[in-house]
Protein backbone atom coordinates (compact mmCIF):
# COMPACT_ATOMS: atom_id res chain seq x y z
CA UNK A 1 0.00 0.00 0.00
CA UNK A 2 2.99 2.31 0.37
CA UNK A 3 6.21 2.71 -1.57
CA UNK A 4 8.76 0.31 -0.14
CA UNK A 5 11.99 1.98 0.96
CA UNK A 6 10.46 5.44 0.48
CA UNK A 7 10.69 7.93 3.36
CA UNK A 8 7.65 9.27 5.19
CA UNK A 9 7.57 12.01 7.82
CA UNK A 10 5.12 11.38 10.67
CA UNK A 11 4.60 14.48 12.79
CA UNK A 12 3.12 14.56 16.28
CA UNK A 13 4.76 11.66 18.13
CA UNK A 14 4.11 11.77 21.86
CA UNK A 15 4.37 8.20 23.15
CA UNK A 16 3.63 4.66 22.01
CA UNK A 17 -0.12 5.22 22.48
CA UNK A 18 -0.22 8.16 20.10
CA UNK A 19 -1.90 7.90 16.70
CA UNK A 20 1.34 9.10 15.13
CA UNK A 21 3.20 6.11 16.54
CA UNK A 22 0.56 3.65 15.28
CA UNK A 23 0.76 5.13 11.78
CA UNK A 24 4.55 5.24 11.76
CA UNK A 25 4.73 1.64 12.96
CA UNK A 26 2.38 0.55 10.17
CA UNK A 27 4.48 2.41 7.59
CA UNK A 28 7.60 0.67 8.88
CA UNK A 29 5.94 -2.73 8.76
CA UNK A 30 4.91 -1.96 5.18
CA UNK A 31 8.51 -1.42 4.16
CA UNK A 32 8.72 2.36 4.41
CA UNK A 33 11.28 4.46 6.23
CA UNK A 34 9.86 6.70 8.94
CA UNK A 35 11.04 10.01 10.34
CA UNK A 36 9.06 10.96 13.44
CA UNK A 37 8.86 14.47 14.80
CA UNK A 38 8.36 15.56 18.40
CA UNK A 39 7.72 19.14 19.47
CA UNK A 40 10.91 19.42 21.54
CA UNK A 41 13.60 17.50 23.40
CA UNK A 42 11.78 18.29 26.63
CA UNK A 43 8.52 16.76 25.37
CA UNK A 44 10.40 13.67 24.17
CA UNK A 45 12.04 13.23 27.57
CA UNK A 46 8.77 13.65 29.49
CA UNK A 47 6.47 11.52 27.36
CA UNK A 48 8.43 9.23 25.04
CA UNK A 49 11.64 8.43 26.86
CA UNK A 50 9.79 7.58 30.06
CA UNK A 51 7.25 5.41 28.26
CA UNK A 52 7.74 1.83 29.44
CA UNK A 53 5.59 0.17 26.79
CA UNK A 54 8.54 0.04 24.36
CA UNK A 55 11.89 -1.66 24.82
CA UNK A 56 14.87 0.67 24.79
CA UNK A 57 16.20 -1.09 21.70
CA UNK A 58 12.99 -0.21 19.82
CA UNK A 59 13.18 3.40 20.99
CA UNK A 60 16.81 3.74 19.95
CA UNK A 61 16.03 2.44 16.46
CA UNK A 62 13.54 5.22 15.72
CA UNK A 63 14.55 8.29 13.72
CA UNK A 64 13.15 11.13 15.82
CA UNK A 65 13.61 14.81 14.96
CA UNK A 66 12.42 17.92 16.79
CA UNK A 67 10.03 20.43 15.27
CA UNK A 68 7.80 23.05 16.89
CA UNK A 69 5.23 23.60 14.16
CA UNK A 70 4.42 27.09 15.42
CA UNK A 71 7.91 28.13 14.29
CA UNK A 72 8.27 28.26 10.51
CA UNK A 73 12.05 28.26 10.74
CA UNK A 74 11.96 24.90 12.53
CA UNK A 75 9.67 23.41 9.87
CA UNK A 76 11.90 24.75 7.12
CA UNK A 77 15.00 23.36 8.84
CA UNK A 78 13.39 19.96 9.32
CA UNK A 79 12.67 19.44 5.64
CA UNK A 80 15.93 21.06 4.53
CA UNK A 81 17.76 18.39 6.51
CA UNK A 82 16.12 15.38 4.87
CA UNK A 83 16.18 13.94 1.37
CA UNK A 84 13.27 13.12 -0.93
CA UNK A 85 10.10 11.92 0.78
CA UNK A 86 6.92 10.23 -0.39
CA UNK A 87 4.54 11.71 2.14
CA UNK A 88 3.79 13.45 5.41
CA UNK A 89 1.35 12.61 8.20
CA UNK A 90 0.18 15.59 10.25
CA UNK A 91 -1.06 14.17 13.56
CA UNK A 92 -1.02 17.39 15.54
CA UNK A 93 -3.73 19.35 17.36
CA UNK A 94 -4.07 21.40 20.50
CA UNK A 95 -6.59 23.45 22.45
CA UNK A 96 -6.08 24.59 26.01
CA UNK A 97 -8.46 22.30 27.96
CA UNK A 98 -8.94 24.92 30.68
CA UNK A 99 -10.13 27.69 28.36
CA UNK A 100 -11.12 26.18 25.00
CA UNK A 101 -12.76 22.90 26.08
CA UNK A 102 -15.20 22.01 28.84
CA UNK A 103 -18.81 22.74 29.80
CA UNK A 104 -18.83 26.37 28.55
CA UNK A 105 -18.30 27.26 24.90
CA UNK A 106 -17.80 31.00 25.42
CA UNK A 107 -14.35 32.19 26.47
CA UNK A 108 -12.33 35.38 26.69
CA UNK A 109 -9.04 33.51 26.20
CA UNK A 110 -8.45 34.82 22.69
CA UNK A 111 -4.72 34.16 22.75
CA UNK A 112 -5.46 30.51 23.53
CA UNK A 113 -7.94 30.38 20.66
CA UNK A 114 -5.32 31.76 18.27
CA UNK A 115 -2.71 29.29 19.49
CA UNK A 116 -5.07 26.35 19.08
CA UNK A 117 -6.05 27.49 15.59
CA UNK A 118 -2.40 27.89 14.59
CA UNK A 119 -1.33 24.48 15.87
CA UNK A 120 -4.43 22.54 14.77
CA UNK A 121 -5.08 24.05 11.33
CA UNK A 122 -2.62 26.67 10.09
CA UNK A 123 0.36 24.41 10.77
CA UNK A 124 -0.85 21.98 8.11
CA UNK A 125 -0.33 24.66 5.48
CA UNK A 126 3.09 25.54 6.89
CA UNK A 127 4.18 21.90 6.86
CA UNK A 128 2.89 21.31 3.34
CA UNK A 129 4.64 24.44 2.05
CA UNK A 130 8.05 23.11 3.06
CA UNK A 131 7.34 19.42 2.41
CA UNK A 132 6.19 19.72 -1.21
CA UNK A 133 9.66 20.57 -2.62
CA UNK A 134 10.85 17.30 -1.08
CA UNK A 135 8.30 15.39 -3.19
CA UNK A 136 9.56 16.16 -6.74
CA UNK A 137 7.75 13.13 -8.17
CA UNK A 138 4.54 13.81 -6.26
CA UNK A 139 3.36 12.47 -2.94
CA UNK A 140 0.75 12.79 -0.22
CA UNK A 141 -0.10 14.71 2.91
CA UNK A 142 -2.55 13.23 5.42
CA UNK A 143 -4.03 15.09 8.41
CA UNK A 144 -6.00 13.75 11.37
CA UNK A 145 -9.45 15.22 12.04
CA UNK A 146 -12.42 14.42 14.26
CA UNK A 147 -16.19 14.85 13.74
CA UNK A 148 -16.05 18.50 12.70
CA UNK A 149 -19.64 18.43 11.45
CA UNK A 150 -21.15 17.60 14.87
CA UNK A 151 -21.06 19.60 18.09
CA UNK A 152 -20.24 17.23 20.94
CA UNK A 153 -20.35 18.35 24.55
CA UNK A 154 -17.06 19.67 25.96
CA UNK A 155 -15.18 19.59 22.62
CA UNK A 156 -16.10 23.22 21.87
CA UNK A 157 -13.35 25.13 20.05
CA UNK A 158 -11.59 22.02 18.84
CA UNK A 159 -14.63 21.46 16.61
CA UNK A 160 -13.87 24.86 15.11
CA UNK A 161 -10.21 23.97 14.66
CA UNK A 162 -11.01 20.65 13.00
CA UNK A 163 -13.46 22.31 10.61
CA UNK A 164 -10.72 24.79 9.74
CA UNK A 165 -8.27 21.91 9.29
CA UNK A 166 -10.58 20.23 6.79
CA UNK A 167 -11.04 23.51 4.91
CA UNK A 168 -7.25 23.84 4.82
CA UNK A 169 -7.04 20.33 3.36
CA UNK A 170 -9.29 21.37 0.49
CA UNK A 171 -7.37 24.58 -0.16
CA UNK A 172 -4.05 22.76 -0.17
CA UNK A 173 -5.41 20.00 -2.41
CA UNK A 174 -6.38 22.58 -5.00
CA UNK A 175 -3.10 24.47 -4.71
CA UNK A 176 -0.79 21.47 -4.94
CA UNK A 177 -2.57 19.36 -7.52
CA UNK A 178 -0.19 20.85 -10.09
CA UNK A 179 2.66 19.44 -8.00
CA UNK A 180 1.07 15.97 -8.06
CA UNK A 181 0.77 16.18 -4.29
CA UNK A 182 -2.57 15.12 -2.88
CA UNK A 183 -3.84 16.30 0.49
CA UNK A 184 -6.49 14.44 2.50
CA UNK A 185 -7.72 13.97 6.04
CA UNK A 186 -8.93 11.07 8.17
CA UNK A 187 -11.81 11.73 10.54
CA UNK A 188 -11.34 9.03 13.14
CA UNK A 189 -13.56 7.87 15.96
CA UNK A 190 -12.40 8.63 19.52
CA UNK A 191 -9.05 7.02 20.32
CA UNK A 192 -7.48 6.67 23.75
CA UNK A 193 -4.21 8.61 23.78
CA UNK A 194 -2.31 10.76 26.24
CA UNK A 195 -3.58 13.86 24.43
CA UNK A 196 -7.18 12.62 24.43
CA UNK A 197 -6.96 12.05 28.17
CA UNK A 198 -6.71 15.84 28.61
CA UNK A 199 -10.05 16.41 26.85
CA UNK A 200 -12.90 16.95 29.35
CA UNK A 201 -15.67 14.43 28.75
CA UNK A 202 -13.55 12.11 26.58
CA UNK A 203 -14.93 8.99 28.29
CA UNK A 204 -18.44 10.13 27.39
CA UNK A 205 -17.38 10.21 23.73
CA UNK A 206 -16.47 6.53 23.94
CA UNK A 207 -19.88 5.62 25.34
CA UNK A 208 -21.53 7.82 22.70
CA UNK A 209 -19.81 5.79 19.98
CA UNK A 210 -21.15 2.61 21.56
CA UNK A 211 -24.65 3.96 21.04
CA UNK A 212 -24.07 5.36 17.54
CA UNK A 213 -21.59 3.26 15.58
CA UNK A 214 -23.15 0.48 13.43
CA UNK A 215 -19.79 -1.29 13.47
CA UNK A 216 -18.46 -1.52 17.05
CA UNK A 217 -15.68 0.95 17.81
CA UNK A 218 -12.92 0.35 20.33
CA UNK A 219 -11.02 3.50 21.42
CA UNK A 220 -8.21 1.35 22.79
CA UNK A 221 -7.44 -0.87 19.79
CA UNK A 222 -8.79 0.83 16.69
CA UNK A 223 -5.71 2.99 16.16
CA UNK A 224 -4.65 0.16 13.82
CA UNK A 225 -7.73 0.76 11.66
CA UNK A 226 -6.87 4.45 11.42
CA UNK A 227 -3.27 3.55 10.58
CA UNK A 228 -4.45 1.27 7.77
CA UNK A 229 -6.49 4.11 6.30
CA UNK A 230 -3.48 6.42 6.56
CA UNK A 231 -1.36 3.92 4.65
CA UNK A 232 -3.95 3.89 1.87
CA UNK A 233 -4.12 7.67 1.62
CA UNK A 234 -0.38 8.19 1.81
CA UNK A 235 0.41 5.41 -0.65
CA UNK A 236 0.18 5.11 -4.46
CA UNK A 237 -3.21 3.35 -4.42
CA UNK A 238 -4.88 6.69 -3.67
CA UNK A 239 -3.05 8.73 -6.32
CA UNK A 240 -6.29 10.18 -7.73
CA UNK A 241 -7.85 11.07 -4.36
CA UNK A 242 -7.32 14.58 -3.01
CA UNK A 243 -9.14 17.12 -0.88
CA UNK A 244 -11.23 14.45 0.83
CA UNK A 245 -12.09 13.51 4.41
CA UNK A 246 -12.15 9.75 4.93
CA UNK A 247 -14.26 8.70 7.92
CA UNK A 248 -12.83 5.82 9.93
CA UNK A 249 -15.31 5.77 12.80
CA UNK A 250 -17.38 2.60 12.59
CA UNK A 251 -20.03 4.49 10.65
CA UNK A 252 -21.05 6.76 13.54
CA UNK A 253 -20.85 9.87 11.35
CA UNK A 254 -23.83 8.77 9.22
CA UNK A 255 -26.19 7.79 12.03
CA UNK A 256 -28.96 10.11 13.15
CA UNK A 257 -29.65 9.63 16.85
CA UNK A 258 -28.76 6.33 18.47
CA UNK A 259 -28.93 2.78 17.17
CA UNK A 260 -32.12 0.89 17.95
CA UNK A 261 -31.79 -2.49 19.67
CA UNK A 262 -32.31 -4.45 16.45
CA UNK A 263 -29.56 -2.43 14.69
CA UNK A 264 -26.83 -3.36 17.12
CA UNK A 265 -24.57 -6.35 16.39
CA UNK A 266 -26.20 -9.43 17.83
CA UNK A 267 -29.47 -7.60 18.43
CA UNK A 268 -32.92 -9.08 17.80
CA UNK A 269 -33.96 -9.54 14.17
CA UNK A 270 -37.14 -7.56 13.39
CA UNK A 271 -40.11 -9.86 12.83
CA UNK A 272 -38.31 -12.96 14.12
CA UNK A 273 -39.98 -15.03 16.81
CORQUI-V767178 format. One record per helix or strand of 2 or more residues. SS is the DSSP state (2 for helix, 1 for strand). FROM is the first residue (numbers start at 1). LEN is the number of residues. If there is no record, write none. Layout:
{{SS	FROM	LEN} {SS	FROM	LEN}}
This chain:
{{1	7	5} {2	19	11} {1	33	6} {2	41	8} {2	56	6} {1	63	4} {2	72	9} {1	87	4} {2	110	25} {1	139	7} {2	157	23} {1	181	8} {2	196	3} {2	202	11} {2	223	12} {2	236	3} {1	245	4} {2	252	3} {2	261	3}}
